[in-house]
Amino acid sequence: MKRSDIEGRPADMWRWHELLPLKRPEDIINLGEVQTPLVALSEASRPKGFCAPLVKDEGRLPTGSFKARGLVMAVSMANAFGIKRVVIPTNGNAGAAMAAYASHVGMESFCFCPEDTPEVNVREIALQGAKVWRFNGLINEAGKMIVAGKEPLGWFDVSTLKEPYRIEGKKTMGLELAAQFDWSLPDVVFYPTGGGTGLIGMWKAWQELLELGWITGKLPRLVAVQASTCAPIVRAYDQGATHAEPWVNAHTVASGIRVPAAIGDFLMLNAIRESNGFALAVEDADILAAVSHVAQRDGFLLCPEGAATYVAYRTAAERGMISPTDKVILFNCATGLKYPMPASDARIDIKSGPVDIVDIVNKY
Ligand SMILES: Cc1ncc(COP(=O)(O)O)c(C=O)c1O
């Protein structure tokens, strides 16, 4: 197999099939796993003199998030092995992706969501055919329920890094970046970090491409971005630790990265350090301001986790941690349309007399 074989195929996840575990095309549950685009942010959204950061927009994938990459792989493999029931603890996006792929093949799916999972995610999961419950705890506290149901309910656990295939699916983020950058790679990748499968998967992808001799030059510096109110990986990175202590009282508007303890912490910390990257925590208020700024100046509706990478990028630029000529990637792991938006309730009464539209518009 050569690079040119890949280039000659349609630009979707399956062009990489030799590097993925699913070997029989008939086992793929295909909902349209496209290669996601890189969108350049305008001058209004970058520090003076900096080249345009590129947003890798994972919101274009089935179920509107990058979770499709891992879960298409895990559910397709589970189905190929004859598994009939799958279960996951989820902050929202993973559950929706699991439910969609499971429903497509008539597999039963079950989701446990922390109480403050956005309403839209819980409804999406239910509508996609899963049985879903909220519970009053955080994502890492669902494990006991899942273990307790294993024998009597016969479900298979597809939690982060508890099975081997999600990470293989996540590799395609790194593979795509290599192809999109003509087999060299960008300089810095800012990634919103929760369970960390994205960071770990990309790092694995680049090691495999190096082994194949398909990429040249330095690997990107990986930057783990977390919210300051749930930043176990940032804290461990700053302390020089190899494992992260669980974060107490975790909360953030960026629900996908509200992961107080991650099973793959040591793998993430290793990838960040080996890549000569770094880890940054950002404030919720800055995340929300960034969502509005980029929506209004670039026409791009980031999800809060994606906006966190934007805030970290601006901070890193201000502190001289990246250089103006660096080719920078910001991961927008889900569509912004899945998240609560500020209210907009201006209304016109056209039934009770003449409307002075000029006055109304000027006063908006
Ligand atoms: C939108 C979004 N961004 C980032 C993450 C964190 O991803 P990872 O588990 O790869 O660290 C999640 C996980 O749920 C998410 O939904």
The ligand as a Tripos MOL2 file, in Angstrom:
@<TRIPOS>MOLECULE
LIG
   16    16     1     0     0
SMALL
NO_CHARGES

@<TRIPOS>ATOM
      1 C1        -17.2390   18.3270   22.0960 C.3       1 LIG1
      2 C2        -16.1910   17.5550   22.8430 C.ar      1 LIG1
      3 N1        -14.9240   18.0160   22.8590 N.ar      1 LIG1
      4 C3        -13.9460   17.3300   23.4990 C.ar      1 LIG1
      5 C4        -14.2170   16.1660   24.1980 C.ar      1 LIG1
      6 C5        -13.0940   15.4400   24.8970 C.3       1 LIG1
      7 O1        -12.5480   14.4870   24.0710 O.3       1 LIG1
      8 P1        -11.5140   13.3740   24.5030 P.3       1 LIG1
      9 O2        -12.2900   12.3300   25.2290 O.co2     1 LIG1
     10 O3        -10.9090   12.8780   23.2380 O.co2     1 LIG1
     11 O4        -10.5080   14.0290   25.3940 O.co2     1 LIG1
     12 C6        -15.5180   15.6580   24.2100 C.ar      1 LIG1
     13 C7        -15.8280   14.4060   24.9100 C.2       1 LIG1
     14 O5        -16.9600   14.1220   25.2430 O.2       1 LIG1
     15 C8        -16.5360   16.3650   23.5090 C.ar      1 LIG1
     16 O6        -17.8010   15.9050   23.4680 O.3       1 LIG1
@<TRIPOS>BOND
     1     1     2 1
     2     2     3 ar
     3     2    15 ar
     4     3     4 ar
     5     4     5 ar
     6     5     6 1
     7     5    12 ar
     8     6     7 1
     9     7     8 1
    10     8     9 2
    11     8    10 1
    12     8    11 1
    13    12    13 1
    14    12    15 ar
    15    13    14 2
    16    15    16 1
@<TRIPOS>SUBSTRUCTURE
     1 LIG1         1 GROUP 0 **** ****
